[in-house]
Amino acid sequence: MSAVRPIPGAEHDGETSWQRELREQFPIVTAHPELAYLDSAATSQKPRAVLEAVQAYLTTSNANAGRGTYPWANRTTDLVEGTRERVKEFLRDPEPDRSAVHFTGGTTEGLRTVARDWLVPYLTDGDEILVPYADHRANLDPWLEARRLLAERGVDVRVRALPVQAVSGDYDHRRLGEVVGPRTRFVAATHVHHVYGGDMNVHRIRAAVGPDVPICLDAAQSVGHLPLGLDDPALDVDFVVFSGHKAMALPGTGAVWARNARGPAFRPAGWQGTPNTVGIVSLRAALDWLDAAGPDRIARWTAGLTTRLTDRLRHLDPYEVLGCPAGLAADSALPAAQRRHGIVTFRHRGIPSDDLGFVLYSHGFMVRADSLCQAGADEKDGAVRVSLHVYNTVEEIDRLLAVLASLT
Ligand SMILES: Cc1ncc(COP(=O)(O)O)c(C=O)c1O
């Protein structure tokens, strides 16, 4: 494999050698230099530190949590409880004594738990909620289910769509005033869009709904990819829901963080049973790894790759980069590509996306090629998504661009 070339503007920071060292920590990546894993929005690869933490736990103290009183059981309980605090610390929670962390299997389960166990009891007849109709379906289905559950009890709740800018896929914050009203009681939003990679600017939703309306943030594509600080007033949200497996932890791992400042405290209903202790161990190791690597540096690295891919692909004639037209950044000082976080989705005007996915794999690129679980999308809306993490390189992007260029 050829040497990793520096990203323009980043070489002075020593970013390239920093990245190479991190990449070396992913055994599955280094074992297959002929392949390029470009599907991290689906799930991330795992660094050695996470694999070793899991191995160490299973070979030294595997037991159930919150039950036994012998040392392995106590250690497991400490690991689980300590990881709740670690999640709060990772998210830079300004009030950890008030907030709560609940472990889940991923974002889908987390959003459903917020909907069923917190939102349904919270809403009353005539209330309105605002939800995204063009984001991941995991962030739409639970809210529609909540409306159905309430309707079965005779409680009529109106679900309104967050307005979207047709071309970019970003929320249309200028039209938020049209859907926010005195009965708006809850908003579900996405932090980074899983198709367009754009930051959805949740601070503008907060500005539109005022200080009292709870906001639930789907952070599946931001945790582990960029600095996420709840001590930042721009991130004044009430729930952060994410998948640990997209952030270097094991599959079947995720969490709901609840601020517990607006509305009732978040308490998942019913007996919770045995937690995913191994997943929780992996989550703790993953958060340690990510903090040591530096979420700001990770974001800078993947932004450089995203910009490189987007800028070149936009000028290759048969390709259409979704959500990235000229003039996208009308209300931002930054060029469109720089506002995208590690996700580039495109179509070839002459080759169906699923065929393009097969062709790319024949050249060693693992990408996603289908309707991407986008709410409202079906097979005919298929597209190819390239999604990146810190282990991806400039060389992989250039190799991909060369193959894409050969298909024009
Ligand atoms: C934005 C977004 N939300 C929710 C999900 C669902 O995550 P999980 O499959 O881990 O439940 C995904 C997965 O791709 C996503 O990208």
The ligand as a Tripos MOL2 file, in Angstrom:
@<TRIPOS>MOLECULE
LIG
   16    16     1     0     0
SMALL
NO_CHARGES

@<TRIPOS>ATOM
      1 C1        -28.9220    8.9640   12.5710 C.3       1 LIG1
      2 C2        -29.1720    7.5500   12.9620 C.ar      1 LIG1
      3 N1        -30.0870    7.3060   13.8920 N.ar      1 LIG1
      4 C3        -30.3410    6.0540   14.3270 C.ar      1 LIG1
      5 C4        -29.6670    4.9740   13.8110 C.ar      1 LIG1
      6 C5        -29.9560    3.5780   14.3170 C.3       1 LIG1
      7 O1        -28.8680    3.1100   15.0480 O.3       1 LIG1
      8 P1        -28.8450    1.5920   15.5960 P.3       1 LIG1
      9 O2        -28.9930    0.7160   14.3890 O.co2     1 LIG1
     10 O3        -27.5260    1.4650   16.2630 O.co2     1 LIG1
     11 O4        -29.9910    1.4500   16.5180 O.co2     1 LIG1
     12 C6        -28.6920    5.1810   12.8350 C.ar      1 LIG1
     13 C7        -27.9800    4.0420   12.2430 C.2       1 LIG1
     14 O5        -27.4230    4.1010   11.1890 O.2       1 LIG1
     15 C8        -28.4460    6.5100   12.3970 C.ar      1 LIG1
     16 O6        -27.5420    6.7670   11.4670 O.3       1 LIG1
@<TRIPOS>BOND
     1     1     2 1
     2     2     3 ar
     3     2    15 ar
     4     3     4 ar
     5     4     5 ar
     6     5     6 1
     7     5    12 ar
     8     6     7 1
     9     7     8 1
    10     8     9 2
    11     8    10 1
    12     8    11 1
    13    12    13 1
    14    12    15 ar
    15    13    14 2
    16    15    16 1
@<TRIPOS>SUBSTRUCTURE
     1 LIG1         1 GROUP 0 **** ****
